Amino acid sequence: MMEAIVFTLVGFGLMELSGWAIHKYLMHGPLWMIHKTHHQPSKYAFELNDLFSVLFGSIAIVLIIVGLKEFDYRFWMGVGISLYGFLYFILHDVLIHRRVKWFQKPKSKFLKAIFRAHQAHHRTNKKDDAVSFGLFLVPKEYYKEEEK
C-alpha cells in the first residue's frame, strides 16, 4: 500500500515539475504555435492547446495499462499523472478560466495564490514575456493579498 501511495505521489510530482519545464521551454518555445491559442481569446469550447492534455493523458493511460497486470510502479505513476490531470482540469479550466462554470472564484489562500499566479502568466499573450509556468508550486509573491 505504501508503495502505491509513494509512486502515485511521484507521478503527480513529476507531472508538476515536467509540466513546468515543458510549459516554459517548449510551449513558450518551439511549440508556441499550438500553445498561443491558450493566450488568445476564443469563442470555442476547445483550443489547439488542449492537444497537450491529450498527450499527457495518453501517457497516463499507457502507464496504467502497462502496469495493470502487476499493479507495479507504472500503474501507480499513471494514477498520479491522472490525478494531476483531474485536479489541473478543476483548477485551471473550471476555477481559473471558467471554461465550465461549476464553482465560484476561489476563497482559500492557496487557491487565490494559484489564481493570481495564473493571471500573471496571462498578462501577456506573447511567447517571451510570461511568468509563472507551474500550477501547484506557486511562488511566495502570489500569496500576498491585494490592498483594498
Phi and psi in radians as a Rosetta constraint file:
Dihedral C 1 N 2 CA 2 C 2 CIRCULARHARMONIC -1.094 0.35
Dihedral N 2 CA 2 C 2 N 3 CIRCULARHARMONIC -0.661 0.35
Dihedral C 2 N 3 CA 3 C 3 CIRCULARHARMONIC -1.071 0.35
Dihedral N 3 CA 3 C 3 N 4 CIRCULARHARMONIC -0.708 0.35
Dihedral C 3 N 4 CA 4 C 4 CIRCULARHARMONIC -1.082 0.35
Dihedral N 4 CA 4 C 4 N 5 CIRCULARHARMONIC -0.772 0.35
Dihedral C 4 N 5 CA 5 C 5 CIRCULARHARMONIC -1.133 0.35
Dihedral N 5 CA 5 C 5 N 6 CIRCULARHARMONIC -0.800 0.35
Dihedral C 5 N 6 CA 6 C 6 CIRCULARHARMONIC -1.069 0.35
Dihedral N 6 CA 6 C 6 N 7 CIRCULARHARMONIC -0.841 0.35
Dihedral C 6 N 7 CA 7 C 7 CIRCULARHARMONIC -1.254 0.35
Dihedral N 7 CA 7 C 7 N 8 CIRCULARHARMONIC -0.492 0.35
Dihedral C 7 N 8 CA 8 C 8 CIRCULARHARMONIC -1.139 0.35
Dihedral N 8 CA 8 C 8 N 9 CIRCULARHARMONIC -0.773 0.35
Dihedral C 8 N 9 CA 9 C 9 CIRCULARHARMONIC -1.167 0.35
Dihedral N 9 CA 9 C 9 N 10 CIRCULARHARMONIC -0.631 0.35
Dihedral C 9 N 10 CA 10 C 10 CIRCULARHARMONIC -1.111 0.35
Dihedral N 10 CA 10 C 10 N 11 CIRCULARHARMONIC -0.803 0.35
Dihedral C 10 N 11 CA 11 C 11 CIRCULARHARMONIC -1.036 0.35
Dihedral N 11 CA 11 C 11 N 12 CIRCULARHARMONIC -0.767 0.35
Dihedral C 11 N 12 CA 12 C 12 CIRCULARHARMONIC -1.089 0.35
Dihedral N 12 CA 12 C 12 N 13 CIRCULARHARMONIC -0.870 0.35
Dihedral C 12 N 13 CA 13 C 13 CIRCULARHARMONIC -1.111 0.35
Dihedral N 13 CA 13 C 13 N 14 CIRCULARHARMONIC -0.745 0.35
Dihedral C 13 N 14 CA 14 C 14 CIRCULARHARMONIC -1.108 0.35
Dihedral N 14 CA 14 C 14 N 15 CIRCULARHARMONIC -0.562 0.35
Dihedral C 14 N 15 CA 15 C 15 CIRCULARHARMONIC -1.163 0.35
Dihedral N 15 CA 15 C 15 N 16 CIRCULARHARMONIC -0.727 0.35
Dihedral C 15 N 16 CA 16 C 16 CIRCULARHARMONIC -1.135 0.35
Dihedral N 16 CA 16 C 16 N 17 CIRCULARHARMONIC -0.795 0.35
Dihedral C 16 N 17 CA 17 C 17 CIRCULARHARMONIC -1.189 0.35
Dihedral N 17 CA 17 C 17 N 18 CIRCULARHARMONIC -0.830 0.35
Dihedral C 17 N 18 CA 18 C 18 CIRCULARHARMONIC -1.219 0.35
Dihedral N 18 CA 18 C 18 N 19 CIRCULARHARMONIC -0.601 0.35
Dihedral C 18 N 19 CA 19 C 19 CIRCULARHARMONIC -1.057 0.35
Dihedral N 19 CA 19 C 19 N 20 CIRCULARHARMONIC -0.733 0.35
Dihedral C 19 N 20 CA 20 C 20 CIRCULARHARMONIC -1.053 0.35
Dihedral N 20 CA 20 C 20 N 21 CIRCULARHARMONIC -0.867 0.35
Dihedral C 20 N 21 CA 21 C 21 CIRCULARHARMONIC -1.144 0.35
Dihedral N 21 CA 21 C 21 N 22 CIRCULARHARMONIC -0.756 0.35
Dihedral C 21 N 22 CA 22 C 22 CIRCULARHARMONIC -1.104 0.35
Dihedral N 22 CA 22 C 22 N 23 CIRCULARHARMONIC -0.731 0.35
Dihedral C 22 N 23 CA 23 C 23 CIRCULARHARMONIC -1.105 0.35
Dihedral N 23 CA 23 C 23 N 24 CIRCULARHARMONIC -0.833 0.35
Dihedral C 23 N 24 CA 24 C 24 CIRCULARHARMONIC -1.230 0.35
Dihedral N 24 CA 24 C 24 N 25 CIRCULARHARMONIC -0.828 0.35
Dihedral C 24 N 25 CA 25 C 25 CIRCULARHARMONIC -1.695 0.35
Dihedral N 25 CA 25 C 25 N 26 CIRCULARHARMONIC -0.415 0.35
Dihedral C 25 N 26 CA 26 C 26 CIRCULARHARMONIC -1.853 0.35
Dihedral N 26 CA 26 C 26 N 27 CIRCULARHARMONIC -0.885 0.35
Dihedral C 26 N 27 CA 27 C 27 CIRCULARHARMONIC -1.166 0.35
Dihedral N 27 CA 27 C 27 N 28 CIRCULARHARMONIC -0.654 0.35
Dihedral C 27 N 28 CA 28 C 28 CIRCULARHARMONIC -1.693 0.35
Dihedral N 28 CA 28 C 28 N 29 CIRCULARHARMONIC 0.430 0.35
Dihedral C 28 N 29 CA 29 C 29 CIRCULARHARMONIC -2.325 0.35
Dihedral N 29 CA 29 C 29 N 30 CIRCULARHARMONIC -2.138 0.35
Dihedral C 29 N 30 CA 30 C 30 CIRCULARHARMONIC -1.150 0.35
Dihedral N 30 CA 30 C 30 N 31 CIRCULARHARMONIC -0.323 0.35
Dihedral C 30 N 31 CA 31 C 31 CIRCULARHARMONIC -1.757 0.35
Dihedral N 31 CA 31 C 31 N 32 CIRCULARHARMONIC 0.324 0.35
Dihedral C 31 N 32 CA 32 C 32 CIRCULARHARMONIC -1.013 0.35
Dihedral N 32 CA 32 C 32 N 33 CIRCULARHARMONIC -0.604 0.35
Dihedral C 32 N 33 CA 33 C 33 CIRCULARHARMONIC -1.028 0.35
Dihedral N 33 CA 33 C 33 N 34 CIRCULARHARMONIC -0.542 0.35
Dihedral C 33 N 34 CA 34 C 34 CIRCULARHARMONIC -1.454 0.35
Dihedral N 34 CA 34 C 34 N 35 CIRCULARHARMONIC -0.850 0.35
Dihedral C 34 N 35 CA 35 C 35 CIRCULARHARMONIC -1.214 0.35
Dihedral N 35 CA 35 C 35 N 36 CIRCULARHARMONIC -0.496 0.35
Dihedral C 35 N 36 CA 36 C 36 CIRCULARHARMONIC -1.061 0.35
Dihedral N 36 CA 36 C 36 N 37 CIRCULARHARMONIC -0.371 0.35
Dihedral C 36 N 37 CA 37 C 37 CIRCULARHARMONIC -1.102 0.35
Dihedral N 37 CA 37 C 37 N 38 CIRCULARHARMONIC -0.395 0.35
Dihedral C 37 N 38 CA 38 C 38 CIRCULARHARMONIC -1.404 0.35
Dihedral N 38 CA 38 C 38 N 39 CIRCULARHARMONIC -0.350 0.35
Dihedral C 38 N 39 CA 39 C 39 CIRCULARHARMONIC -1.706 0.35
Dihedral N 39 CA 39 C 39 N 40 CIRCULARHARMONIC 0.100 0.35
Dihedral C 39 N 40 CA 40 C 40 CIRCULARHARMONIC -2.060 0.35
Dihedral N 40 CA 40 C 40 N 41 CIRCULARHARMONIC 2.570 0.35
Dihedral C 40 N 41 CA 41 C 41 CIRCULARHARMONIC -1.046 0.35
Dihedral N 41 CA 41 C 41 N 42 CIRCULARHARMONIC 2.500 0.35
Dihedral C 41 N 42 CA 42 C 42 CIRCULARHARMONIC -2.405 0.35
Dihedral N 42 CA 42 C 42 N 43 CIRCULARHARMONIC 2.518 0.35
Dihedral C 42 N 43 CA 43 C 43 CIRCULARHARMONIC -1.822 0.35
Dihedral N 43 CA 43 C 43 N 44 CIRCULARHARMONIC 0.133 0.35
Dihedral C 43 N 44 CA 44 C 44 CIRCULARHARMONIC -1.836 0.35
Dihedral N 44 CA 44 C 44 N 45 CIRCULARHARMONIC 2.748 0.35
Dihedral C 44 N 45 CA 45 C 45 CIRCULARHARMONIC -1.235 0.35
Dihedral N 45 CA 45 C 45 N 46 CIRCULARHARMONIC -0.530 0.35
Dihedral C 45 N 46 CA 46 C 46 CIRCULARHARMONIC -2.106 0.35
Dihedral N 46 CA 46 C 46 N 47 CIRCULARHARMONIC 2.691 0.35
Dihedral C 46 N 47 CA 47 C 47 CIRCULARHARMONIC -2.119 0.35
Dihedral N 47 CA 47 C 47 N 48 CIRCULARHARMONIC 2.751 0.35
Dihedral C 47 N 48 CA 48 C 48 CIRCULARHARMONIC -0.995 0.35
Dihedral N 48 CA 48 C 48 N 49 CIRCULARHARMONIC -0.581 0.35
Dihedral C 48 N 49 CA 49 C 49 CIRCULARHARMONIC -1.006 0.35
Dihedral N 49 CA 49 C 49 N 50 CIRCULARHARMONIC -0.420 0.35
Dihedral C 49 N 50 CA 50 C 50 CIRCULARHARMONIC -1.113 0.35
Dihedral N 50 CA 50 C 50 N 51 CIRCULARHARMONIC -0.255 0.35
Dihedral C 50 N 51 CA 51 C 51 CIRCULARHARMONIC -1.051 0.35
Dihedral N 51 CA 51 C 51 N 52 CIRCULARHARMONIC -0.526 0.35
Dihedral C 51 N 52 CA 52 C 52 CIRCULARHARMONIC -1.116 0.35
Dihedral N 52 CA 52 C 52 N 53 CIRCULARHARMONIC -0.679 0.35
Dihedral C 52 N 53 CA 53 C 53 CIRCULARHARMONIC -1.126 0.35
Dihedral N 53 CA 53 C 53 N 54 CIRCULARHARMONIC -0.669 0.35
Dihedral C 53 N 54 CA 54 C 54 CIRCULARHARMONIC -1.108 0.35
Dihedral N 54 CA 54 C 54 N 55 CIRCULARHARMONIC -0.732 0.35
Dihedral C 54 N 55 CA 55 C 55 CIRCULARHARMONIC -1.081 0.35
Dihedral N 55 CA 55 C 55 N 56 CIRCULARHARMONIC -0.893 0.35
Dihedral C 55 N 56 CA 56 C 56 CIRCULARHARMONIC -1.134 0.35
Dihedral N 56 CA 56 C 56 N 57 CIRCULARHARMONIC -0.688 0.35
Dihedral C 56 N 57 CA 57 C 57 CIRCULARHARMONIC -1.098 0.35
Dihedral N 57 CA 57 C 57 N 58 CIRCULARHARMONIC -0.661 0.35
Dihedral C 57 N 58 CA 58 C 58 CIRCULARHARMONIC -1.127 0.35
Dihedral N 58 CA 58 C 58 N 59 CIRCULARHARMONIC -0.689 0.35
Dihedral C 58 N 59 CA 59 C 59 CIRCULARHARMONIC -1.081 0.35
Dihedral N 59 CA 59 C 59 N 60 CIRCULARHARMONIC -0.765 0.35
Dihedral C 59 N 60 CA 60 C 60 CIRCULARHARMONIC -1.079 0.35
Dihedral N 60 CA 60 C 60 N 61 CIRCULARHARMONIC -0.766 0.35
Dihedral C 60 N 61 CA 61 C 61 CIRCULARHARMONIC -1.094 0.35
Dihedral N 61 CA 61 C 61 N 62 CIRCULARHARMONIC -0.767 0.35
Dihedral C 61 N 62 CA 62 C 62 CIRCULARHARMONIC -1.083 0.35
Dihedral N 62 CA 62 C 62 N 63 CIRCULARHARMONIC -0.777 0.35
Dihedral C 62 N 63 CA 63 C 63 CIRCULARHARMONIC -1.083 0.35
Dihedral N 63 CA 63 C 63 N 64 CIRCULARHARMONIC -0.736 0.35
Dihedral C 63 N 64 CA 64 C 64 CIRCULARHARMONIC -1.111 0.35
Dihedral N 64 CA 64 C 64 N 65 CIRCULARHARMONIC -0.802 0.35
Dihedral C 64 N 65 CA 65 C 65 CIRCULARHARMONIC -1.124 0.35
Dihedral N 65 CA 65 C 65 N 66 CIRCULARHARMONIC -0.786 0.35
Dihedral C 65 N 66 CA 66 C 66 CIRCULARHARMONIC -1.154 0.35
Dihedral N 66 CA 66 C 66 N 67 CIRCULARHARMONIC -0.602 0.35
Dihedral C 66 N 67 CA 67 C 67 CIRCULARHARMONIC -1.614 0.35
Dihedral N 67 CA 67 C 67 N 68 CIRCULARHARMONIC -0.015 0.35
Dihedral C 67 N 68 CA 68 C 68 CIRCULARHARMONIC -1.112 0.35
Dihedral N 68 CA 68 C 68 N 69 CIRCULARHARMONIC -0.741 0.35
Dihedral C 68 N 69 CA 69 C 69 CIRCULARHARMONIC -1.035 0.35
Dihedral N 69 CA 69 C 69 N 70 CIRCULARHARMONIC -0.746 0.35
Dihedral C 69 N 70 CA 70 C 70 CIRCULARHARMONIC -1.780 0.35
Dihedral N 70 CA 70 C 70 N 71 CIRCULARHARMONIC -0.097 0.35
Dihedral C 70 N 71 CA 71 C 71 CIRCULARHARMONIC 0.827 0.35
Dihedral N 71 CA 71 C 71 N 72 CIRCULARHARMONIC 0.821 0.35
Dihedral C 71 N 72 CA 72 C 72 CIRCULARHARMONIC -1.571 0.35
Dihedral N 72 CA 72 C 72 N 73 CIRCULARHARMONIC -2.969 0.35
Dihedral C 72 N 73 CA 73 C 73 CIRCULARHARMONIC -0.976 0.35
Dihedral N 73 CA 73 C 73 N 74 CIRCULARHARMONIC -0.578 0.35
Dihedral C 73 N 74 CA 74 C 74 CIRCULARHARMONIC -1.129 0.35
Dihedral N 74 CA 74 C 74 N 75 CIRCULARHARMONIC -0.729 0.35
Dihedral C 74 N 75 CA 75 C 75 CIRCULARHARMONIC -1.027 0.35
Dihedral N 75 CA 75 C 75 N 76 CIRCULARHARMONIC -0.881 0.35
Dihedral C 75 N 76 CA 76 C 76 CIRCULARHARMONIC -1.231 0.35
Dihedral N 76 CA 76 C 76 N 77 CIRCULARHARMONIC -0.575 0.35
Dihedral C 76 N 77 CA 77 C 77 CIRCULARHARMONIC -1.163 0.35
Dihedral N 77 CA 77 C 77 N 78 CIRCULARHARMONIC -0.668 0.35
Dihedral C 77 N 78 CA 78 C 78 CIRCULARHARMONIC -1.077 0.35
Dihedral N 78 CA 78 C 78 N 79 CIRCULARHARMONIC -0.665 0.35
Dihedral C 78 N 79 CA 79 C 79 CIRCULARHARMONIC -1.122 0.35
Dihedral N 79 CA 79 C 79 N 80 CIRCULARHARMONIC -0.745 0.35
Dihedral C 79 N 80 CA 80 C 80 CIRCULARHARMONIC -1.076 0.35
Dihedral N 80 CA 80 C 80 N 81 CIRCULARHARMONIC -0.748 0.35
Dihedral C 80 N 81 CA 81 C 81 CIRCULARHARMONIC -1.142 0.35
Dihedral N 81 CA 81 C 81 N 82 CIRCULARHARMONIC -0.692 0.35
Dihedral C 81 N 82 CA 82 C 82 CIRCULARHARMONIC -1.133 0.35
Dihedral N 82 CA 82 C 82 N 83 CIRCULARHARMONIC -0.729 0.35
Dihedral C 82 N 83 CA 83 C 83 CIRCULARHARMONIC -1.080 0.35
Dihedral N 83 CA 83 C 83 N 84 CIRCULARHARMONIC -0.757 0.35
Dihedral C 83 N 84 CA 84 C 84 CIRCULARHARMONIC -1.017 0.35
Dihedral N 84 CA 84 C 84 N 85 CIRCULARHARMONIC -0.834 0.35
Dihedral C 84 N 85 CA 85 C 85 CIRCULARHARMONIC -1.061 0.35
Dihedral N 85 CA 85 C 85 N 86 CIRCULARHARMONIC -0.705 0.35
Dihedral C 85 N 86 CA 86 C 86 CIRCULARHARMONIC -1.118 0.35
Dihedral N 86 CA 86 C 86 N 87 CIRCULARHARMONIC -0.844 0.35
Dihedral C 86 N 87 CA 87 C 87 CIRCULARHARMONIC -1.172 0.35
Dihedral N 87 CA 87 C 87 N 88 CIRCULARHARMONIC -0.613 0.35
Dihedral C 87 N 88 CA 88 C 88 CIRCULARHARMONIC -1.042 0.35
Dihedral N 88 CA 88 C 88 N 89 CIRCULARHARMONIC -0.808 0.35
Dihedral C 88 N 89 CA 89 C 89 CIRCULARHARMONIC -1.035 0.35
Dihedral N 89 CA 89 C 89 N 90 CIRCULARHARMONIC -0.829 0.35
Dihedral C 89 N 90 CA 90 C 90 CIRCULARHARMONIC -1.093 0.35
Dihedral N 90 CA 90 C 90 N 91 CIRCULARHARMONIC -0.849 0.35
Dihedral C 90 N 91 CA 91 C 91 CIRCULARHARMONIC -1.255 0.35
Dihedral N 91 CA 91 C 91 N 92 CIRCULARHARMONIC -0.899 0.35
Dihedral C 91 N 92 CA 92 C 92 CIRCULARHARMONIC -1.342 0.35
Dihedral N 92 CA 92 C 92 N 93 CIRCULARHARMONIC -0.919 0.35
Dihedral C 92 N 93 CA 93 C 93 CIRCULARHARMONIC -1.465 0.35
Dihedral N 93 CA 93 C 93 N 94 CIRCULARHARMONIC -0.588 0.35
Dihedral C 93 N 94 CA 94 C 94 CIRCULARHARMONIC -1.594 0.35
Dihedral N 94 CA 94 C 94 N 95 CIRCULARHARMONIC -1.006 0.35
Dihedral C 94 N 95 CA 95 C 95 CIRCULARHARMONIC -1.292 0.35
Dihedral N 95 CA 95 C 95 N 96 CIRCULARHARMONIC -0.788 0.35
Dihedral C 95 N 96 CA 96 C 96 CIRCULARHARMONIC -1.445 0.35
Dihedral N 96 CA 96 C 96 N 97 CIRCULARHARMONIC -0.999 0.35
Dihedral C 96 N 97 CA 97 C 97 CIRCULARHARMONIC -1.587 0.35
Dihedral N 97 CA 97 C 97 N 98 CIRCULARHARMONIC -0.154 0.35
Dihedral C 97 N 98 CA 98 C 98 CIRCULARHARMONIC 0.987 0.35
Dihedral N 98 CA 98 C 98 N 99 CIRCULARHARMONIC 0.613 0.35
Dihedral C 98 N 99 CA 99 C 99 CIRCULARHARMONIC -1.159 0.35
Dihedral N 99 CA 99 C 99 N 100 CIRCULARHARMONIC -0.503 0.35
Dihedral C 99 N 100 CA 100 C 100 CIRCULARHARMONIC -2.234 0.35
Dihedral N 100 CA 100 C 100 N 101 CIRCULARHARMONIC 2.213 0.35
Dihedral C 100 N 101 CA 101 C 101 CIRCULARHARMONIC -1.665 0.35
Dihedral N 101 CA 101 C 101 N 102 CIRCULARHARMONIC 1.339 0.35
Dihedral C 101 N 102 CA 102 C 102 CIRCULARHARMONIC -1.719 0.35
Dihedral N 102 CA 102 C 102 N 103 CIRCULARHARMONIC -0.577 0.35
Dihedral C 102 N 103 CA 103 C 103 CIRCULARHARMONIC -2.228 0.35
Dihedral N 103 CA 103 C 103 N 104 CIRCULARHARMONIC 2.829 0.35
Dihedral C 103 N 104 CA 104 C 104 CIRCULARHARMONIC -1.404 0.35
Dihedral N 104 CA 104 C 104 N 105 CIRCULARHARMONIC 3.076 0.35
Dihedral C 104 N 105 CA 105 C 105 CIRCULARHARMONIC -1.057 0.35
Dihedral N 105 CA 105 C 105 N 106 CIRCULARHARMONIC 2.603 0.35
Dihedral C 105 N 106 CA 106 C 106 CIRCULARHARMONIC -1.130 0.35
Dihedral N 106 CA 106 C 106 N 107 CIRCULARHARMONIC 2.619 0.35
Dihedral C 106 N 107 CA 107 C 107 CIRCULARHARMONIC -2.042 0.35
Dihedral N 107 CA 107 C 107 N 108 CIRCULARHARMONIC -0.393 0.35
Dihedral C 107 N 108 CA 108 C 108 CIRCULARHARMONIC -1.295 0.35
Dihedral N 108 CA 108 C 108 N 109 CIRCULARHARMONIC 2.680 0.35
Dihedral C 108 N 109 CA 109 C 109 CIRCULARHARMONIC -1.031 0.35
Dihedral N 109 CA 109 C 109 N 110 CIRCULARHARMONIC -0.758 0.35
Dihedral C 109 N 110 CA 110 C 110 CIRCULARHARMONIC -1.124 0.35
Dihedral N 110 CA 110 C 110 N 111 CIRCULARHARMONIC -0.836 0.35
Dihedral C 110 N 111 CA 111 C 111 CIRCULARHARMONIC -1.148 0.35
Dihedral N 111 CA 111 C 111 N 112 CIRCULARHARMONIC -0.638 0.35
Dihedral C 111 N 112 CA 112 C 112 CIRCULARHARMONIC -1.117 0.35
Dihedral N 112 CA 112 C 112 N 113 CIRCULARHARMONIC -0.682 0.35
Dihedral C 112 N 113 CA 113 C 113 CIRCULARHARMONIC -1.124 0.35
Dihedral N 113 CA 113 C 113 N 114 CIRCULARHARMONIC -0.759 0.35
Dihedral C 113 N 114 CA 114 C 114 CIRCULARHARMONIC -1.038 0.35
Dihedral N 114 CA 114 C 114 N 115 CIRCULARHARMONIC -0.783 0.35
Dihedral C 114 N 115 CA 115 C 115 CIRCULARHARMONIC -1.036 0.35
Dihedral N 115 CA 115 C 115 N 116 CIRCULARHARMONIC -0.852 0.35
Dihedral C 115 N 116 CA 116 C 116 CIRCULARHARMONIC -1.093 0.35
Dihedral N 116 CA 116 C 116 N 117 CIRCULARHARMONIC -0.738 0.35
Dihedral C 116 N 117 CA 117 C 117 CIRCULARHARMONIC -1.085 0.35
Dihedral N 117 CA 117 C 117 N 118 CIRCULARHARMONIC -0.709 0.35
Dihedral C 117 N 118 CA 118 C 118 CIRCULARHARMONIC -1.248 0.35
Dihedral N 118 CA 118 C 118 N 119 CIRCULARHARMONIC -0.628 0.35
Dihedral C 118 N 119 CA 119 C 119 CIRCULARHARMONIC -1.073 0.35
Dihedral N 119 CA 119 C 119 N 120 CIRCULARHARMONIC -0.715 0.35
Dihedral C 119 N 120 CA 120 C 120 CIRCULARHARMONIC -1.086 0.35
Dihedral N 120 CA 120 C 120 N 121 CIRCULARHARMONIC -0.673 0.35
Dihedral C 120 N 121 CA 121 C 121 CIRCULARHARMONIC -1.089 0.35
Dihedral N 121 CA 121 C 121 N 122 CIRCULARHARMONIC -0.621 0.35
Dihedral C 121 N 122 CA 122 C 122 CIRCULARHARMONIC -1.617 0.35
Dihedral N 122 CA 122 C 122 N 123 CIRCULARHARMONIC 0.108 0.35
Dihedral C 122 N 123 CA 123 C 123 CIRCULARHARMONIC -1.118 0.35
Dihedral N 123 CA 123 C 123 N 124 CIRCULARHARMONIC -0.313 0.35
Dihedral C 123 N 124 CA 124 C 124 CIRCULARHARMONIC -2.180 0.35
Dihedral N 124 CA 124 C 124 N 125 CIRCULARHARMONIC 2.641 0.35
Dihedral C 124 N 125 CA 125 C 125 CIRCULARHARMONIC -2.003 0.35
Dihedral N 125 CA 125 C 125 N 126 CIRCULARHARMONIC 0.463 0.35
Dihedral C 125 N 126 CA 126 C 126 CIRCULARHARMONIC -1.819 0.35
Dihedral N 126 CA 126 C 126 N 127 CIRCULARHARMONIC 2.696 0.35
Dihedral C 126 N 127 CA 127 C 127 CIRCULARHARMONIC -1.115 0.35
Dihedral N 127 CA 127 C 127 N 128 CIRCULARHARMONIC -0.693 0.35
Dihedral C 127 N 128 CA 128 C 128 CIRCULARHARMONIC -1.744 0.35
Dihedral N 128 CA 128 C 128 N 129 CIRCULARHARMONIC -0.168 0.35
Dihedral C 128 N 129 CA 129 C 129 CIRCULARHARMONIC -1.748 0.35
Dihedral N 129 CA 129 C 129 N 130 CIRCULARHARMONIC 0.115 0.35
Dihedral C 129 N 130 CA 130 C 130 CIRCULARHARMONIC -1.395 0.35
Dihedral N 130 CA 130 C 130 N 131 CIRCULARHARMONIC 2.718 0.35
Dihedral C 130 N 131 CA 131 C 131 CIRCULARHARMONIC -2.251 0.35
Dihedral N 131 CA 131 C 131 N 132 CIRCULARHARMONIC 2.987 0.35
Dihedral C 131 N 132 CA 132 C 132 CIRCULARHARMONIC 0.960 0.35
Dihedral N 132 CA 132 C 132 N 133 CIRCULARHARMONIC 1.537 0.35
Dihedral C 132 N 133 CA 133 C 133 CIRCULARHARMONIC -1.775 0.35
Dihedral N 133 CA 133 C 133 N 134 CIRCULARHARMONIC -0.208 0.35
Dihedral C 133 N 134 CA 134 C 134 CIRCULARHARMONIC -1.576 0.35
Dihedral N 134 CA 134 C 134 N 135 CIRCULARHARMONIC -3.028 0.35
Dihedral C 134 N 135 CA 135 C 135 CIRCULARHARMONIC -2.133 0.35
Dihedral N 135 CA 135 C 135 N 136 CIRCULARHARMONIC -0.913 0.35
Dihedral C 135 N 136 CA 136 C 136 CIRCULARHARMONIC -1.589 0.35
Dihedral N 136 CA 136 C 136 N 137 CIRCULARHARMONIC -0.525 0.35
Dihedral C 136 N 137 CA 137 C 137 CIRCULARHARMONIC -1.554 0.35
Dihedral N 137 CA 137 C 137 N 138 CIRCULARHARMONIC 1.733 0.35
Dihedral C 137 N 138 CA 138 C 138 CIRCULARHARMONIC -1.815 0.35
Dihedral N 138 CA 138 C 138 N 139 CIRCULARHARMONIC 2.216 0.35
Dihedral C 138 N 139 CA 139 C 139 CIRCULARHARMONIC -1.012 0.35
Dihedral N 139 CA 139 C 139 N 140 CIRCULARHARMONIC 2.572 0.35
Dihedral C 139 N 140 CA 140 C 140 CIRCULARHARMONIC -0.921 0.35
Dihedral N 140 CA 140 C 140 N 141 CIRCULARHARMONIC -0.646 0.35
Dihedral C 140 N 141 CA 141 C 141 CIRCULARHARMONIC -1.027 0.35
Dihedral N 141 CA 141 C 141 N 142 CIRCULARHARMONIC -0.416 0.35
Dihedral C 141 N 142 CA 142 C 142 CIRCULARHARMONIC -1.486 0.35
Dihedral N 142 CA 142 C 142 N 143 CIRCULARHARMONIC -0.073 0.35
Dihedral C 142 N 143 CA 143 C 143 CIRCULARHARMONIC -1.485 0.35
Dihedral N 143 CA 143 C 143 N 144 CIRCULARHARMONIC -0.224 0.35
Dihedral C 143 N 144 CA 144 C 144 CIRCULARHARMONIC -1.283 0.35
Dihedral N 144 CA 144 C 144 N 145 CIRCULARHARMONIC 2.261 0.35
Dihedral C 144 N 145 CA 145 C 145 CIRCULARHARMONIC -1.272 0.35
Dihedral N 145 CA 145 C 145 N 146 CIRCULARHARMONIC 2.531 0.35
Dihedral C 145 N 146 CA 146 C 146 CIRCULARHARMONIC -1.249 0.35
Dihedral N 146 CA 146 C 146 N 147 CIRCULARHARMONIC 2.571 0.35
Dihedral C 146 N 147 CA 147 C 147 CIRCULARHARMONIC -1.253 0.35
Dihedral N 147 CA 147 C 147 N 148 CIRCULARHARMONIC 2.434 0.35
